[in-house]
């Protein structure tokens, strides 16, 4: 048996007046996902346990069968695992975004507006130069900055403060930052680093060139997603299956490495609307020849949701359907016995431009065995939750057990 999990990050949404009270997922043309829903077992799953902040780290751990209540320790340590960054027992890793702040003219920079959590989706080449220069100026034996992809980077603070509370920048787009700055014991150090980063980045020649071109400057650092190093049980030890993961996002690659999956890098995979969808699908089918399970993650719908861009989210969902889901459905026919799990990891509603914790729809299609649990299902959307006699998983980590037939 071959297994493939296909995740459209943030694909679920809430009804919008401008779409005649439909969601982006309902409005998009998704013939392949609709066919899976009509022919497979559809249901709803809660990937974010009660009391947790909704995020892709928690949601994808749940989907993979790892209870966040037991295993979650922060987003940044998962990304550090992918980068090969070794964390000591007292080291704290922070996610470090390059962001664009809009200053209001007051002397106090705390009244700035979070204009863009991604600094205009700055290129990796530009971002690397900025982070390396920041590390030269602000780095020390205690604090080290590590460049990543586009706007996504890491900072490791040796013997760092454990009681700090931080807010993801994508949750506060368009808002004044003063209410969301780091708080708690040790937060002063982070605030000082952020303040100093503005002095370095605002005057940086690279940002001056970006402004002249009409691009958003990466004029500040923003820290969040902190945590200590962690060790997860290997997926093969838990389920007896070998696996691989395909994603453009360091977080997902870090989760993959942490559970013992091979990480498959796809040229042109950007984590945005221009990602190499077809390349991801081809890579998934190719690697599935040699492993038992492939986990395919596509970030684009989530990014469009954070940007509040309805048209972009619909386009991302349609590209996901045609270039990922459609290609995988066709390619999986080379295997005699296979199962497909399709779902969003969480919702990223246009109306709030942030992650939310409501249950999301899923469908399981098996080449042999149970199909068509409800003849009423004709499309893959949030409306699956309104249908009686569907599968419901209130504990998201139980879904993987059902998908692969495990009795754990």
C-alpha angles and dihedrals in degrees: 000000000000122000130200127183116199116194125189100196113229092351095141117085146164128262115278126207091220088058092050089262094305125126124242088253091053093046096048121090103246108162094157097050089044091054091051091050092050094047102035141052110284129192149131129274133190104220095173113066118220112276096026125111107245110253142142092250094059095037096051093045086055093049090051090054100259115130106228089208087066106028111026117110106156140302101256096059089057091054090046089056090059092048092051091242109157113218120206120222092264098036120113119206118207129193105237117202126194101225140177115238122191110215118217098211096259118125091236108080091201088084093063121123122240096239100170128003090200102044089239091312089293115211119261092239093055093042093051091056092050095047093046090052091047090051091052091053103034105020121104141158088287101039125045128176120210121197118230137166123322108315095346116100141146138236123194119203113195111220087002128177113277099194098064119124118208136180125222109247093224088064094062105044109154094013132112109260101218094091092049104046118120113287136188137049110340095016091118090072092054092046090052091050091049092048092049092047090059090056090052100041102041092060097037112126091229091058092046088056091049092052091050088054091050093252127137113262119233091230104158145026121237123198126208144124094061128174148134126268116283141192121217126198110256116260092227091054091051100041107013093240132119116222150184134202130215118196141129091222123092091215092061093044088051091052089049094052091045092057094042101259124145111248112227114200116206120201111241095020102140106163089239141084092287095055121135099258096168092048090054092051093048091048092050093053092045096050092044087071089072105030135049099233137024123195112205116194124187118191102187101094090052093052091051090050092053089050092051089233110149097183093047092050093050090048092048091051092048092049090048090051098047103033101034110022096034093047092047093048090054096042096047089067088081087072118071098212120030143143129209125203114195125184148121113258091225140331122277102186119203089222094063100024089218142085119281131194105229119125116274131214122256137178131202117203120190124191087218131022133022117023139157100028090177124025088201093073112096102153140032107245145111088280089078085084090065094060122095124236096025125140112269126190113186088178105055096202089065091066093076091055090055094043095056096031095247120161093209 
